[in-house]
Every structure is written in structure tokens, then in C-alpha cells.
């Protein structure tokens, strides 16, 4: 039975949010599979559209994308990497579950290609634009210890 996890927030838990995140090995352990289900529940309840493992105190290369509002079921990206990005950038106000109440403009590439593994251990290539591109980049930034406050337009 999935359980809701405690979100880590700034400034008190910056060391976890900015820590080094370890790659996940396959096949996935029962502990990692449980973590994925717990993170899916947590991001829905937050409510949020993305959640990275460091935000729940686990320094692992794992994030959940939750775009149910666009008809996409929540899914995990494991050991993700941005492999290409568009030259064109767009700006969008972003918020973060680890910085409640803070929103600001962030410029990011309009389109990205991300290589990752799914929960079954299969390598996937995600070509994304619009909101999905922004969420993928935001969550992968978390996995690289980068927060939106590092990218907000001053």
C-alpha cells in the first residue's frame, strides 16, 4: 500500500536537495519499486506535476512526472539524461514543492530529448515540448542538484 512521503524543503534540508544522487541499478529492488509508488502518491497529494527523489530524502536518480491533467498517467524516469535540447528557449513561471509559495520566471529550452529507463528497466527516449519539456528539465535539474532559484530570471 503506497504511503505519502514527507517533502524536503529549503532552507532546512538544502544538503539533501543539493546532494549527489546515485544511479539506480537494475533489476529494481522491492524497495525502489515501493519508493516509486510512494512518490506517485506523494506528487498527486501535494499536488504537483513532478517530484524528484531528493525531494523525499532519497539521493537517487529517480523522478516522477505527473501530468494527469493532460491525460498522461504518472510515470517514473530512472537515471534520466537530457541528450539534446532546442536552441529556442521559452520562459514560464515555475514553482517547486521544495520551495512552497515561491514562483518565478525560468527560461529553458522549448524542446528536449531525454534518455531514461522506465520501471520495467527498458530504455526509453522521450521527445518533449511545451509543459512536458519544462517538467522533465525541472526534475532532471533536481537530480543534478540544481534548483529553480539558481535559474530564475533576476
C-alpha positions in Angstrom: 0.0 0.0 0.0 1.7 3.3 -1.1 2.3 5.9 1.6 2.6 9.6 1.4 6.2 10.8 2.0 7.4 13.9 3.7 8.6 16.6 1.3 12.1 18.1 2.0 12.2 21.9 1.8 14.6 24.8 1.8 16.4 26.1 3.6 16.5 23.4 6.3 17.1 20.5 4.0 19.3 22.1 1.4 22.0 19.4 1.9 19.7 16.7 0.8 18.3 18.7 -2.1 21.8 19.6 -3.3 23.4 16.2 -2.6 24.9 13.8 -5.1 22.3 11.5 -6.5 23.3 7.9 -7.2 22.3 5.9 -10.3 19.8 3.1 -9.8 20.8 -0.4 -10.6 18.6 -2.9 -12.4 16.7 -5.1 -11.8 14.9 -2.7 -9.5 14.7 -3.8 -5.9 11.4 -4.1 -4.0 12.5 -1.0 -2.0 12.9 1.1 -5.2 9.6 -0.2 -6.6 7.8 0.8 -3.3 9.6 4.2 -3.4 8.2 4.8 -7.0 4.7 4.0 -5.8 5.1 6.2 -2.7 6.4 9.0 -4.8 3.5 8.7 -7.3 1.0 9.1 -4.4 3.0 11.9 -2.8 3.2 14.0 -6.0 -0.6 13.6 -6.6 -1.4 14.6 -3.0 1.0 17.6 -3.0 -0.4 18.4 -5.6 2.4 18.6 -8.0 3.3 17.8 -11.6 6.8 16.4 -10.9 8.7 15.0 -8.0 12.4 14.0 -7.7 13.7 11.5 -5.2 15.9 14.1 -3.3 12.7 16.0 -2.5 11.6 13.0 -0.4 15.0 12.5 1.2 16.4 9.8 -1.2 19.5 10.8 -3.2 18.8 8.7 -6.2 18.4 9.4 -9.9 14.7 8.9 -9.9 11.8 11.3 -10.7 8.0 11.0 -11.2 6.2 13.0 -13.9 2.6 13.6 -13.1 0.7 15.2 -16.0 -2.7 13.6 -15.4 -4.3 16.9 -16.2 -3.1 16.4 -19.8 -4.2 12.7 -19.9 -0.8 11.2 -19.1 -0.6 8.7 -16.3 2.1 9.3 -13.7 5.4 7.7 -14.8 8.9 7.2 -13.4 12.1 8.3 -15.1 15.1 6.5 -13.9 18.7 7.6 -14.5 17.5 10.3 -16.9 19.8 12.4 -19.1 18.9 15.3 -21.4 20.6 14.2 -24.7 19.5 17.1 -26.9 17.7 20.4 -26.5 16.4 23.1 -28.8 18.3 26.4 -29.2 15.0 28.2 -28.9 14.1 28.9 -25.3 10.8 29.8 -23.7 10.0 31.3 -20.3 7.5 30.1 -17.8 6.7 30.8 -14.2 7.8 27.8 -12.2 7.2 26.7 -8.6 8.7 23.8 -6.6 7.3 21.6 -3.9 10.6 22.1 -2.0 10.1 25.9 -2.0 6.4 26.3 -1.1 4.9 29.6 -2.2 7.9 30.7 -4.4 7.3 31.2 -8.1 9.4 32.9 -10.7 10.3 33.0 -14.4 12.6 30.4 -15.6 14.0 30.2 -19.2 14.5 26.7 -20.6 14.9 25.1 -24.0 11.5 24.8 -25.6 12.1 21.1 -26.6 14.2 18.3 -25.2 15.1 14.7 -25.8 15.6 12.7 -22.7 17.0 9.2 -22.4 15.9 7.3 -19.3 14.8 3.9 -18.0 11.2 3.0 -17.1 10.0 0.9 -14.2 10.5 -2.3 -16.2 14.1 -1.5 -16.9 13.6 -0.6 -20.5 15.5 2.3 -22.0 13.1 5.0 -23.3 13.6 8.1 -25.4 11.2 10.9 -24.6 10.9 13.7 -27.2 9.1 16.6 -25.5 7.9 20.1 -26.0 5.7 22.5 -24.1 4.8 21.6 -20.5 6.3 18.1 -20.6 9.7 19.5 -21.7 9.6 22.0 -18.8 8.7 19.4 -16.2 11.4 16.9 -17.4 14.1 19.6 -17.3 12.9 20.8 -13.8 13.1 17.3 -12.4 16.4 16.4 -14.1 17.8 19.6 -12.6 16.8 18.4 -9.2 18.7 15.2 -9.9 21.8 17.3 -10.7 21.3 19.4 -7.5 20.1 22.4 -9.4 17.1 24.3 -8.1 14.8 26.9 -9.7 16.2 29.6 -7.5 19.5 29.0 -9.4 17.8 29.7 -12.7 15.2 32.3 -12.0 15.5 35.4 -14.1 16.7 38.2 -11.8 
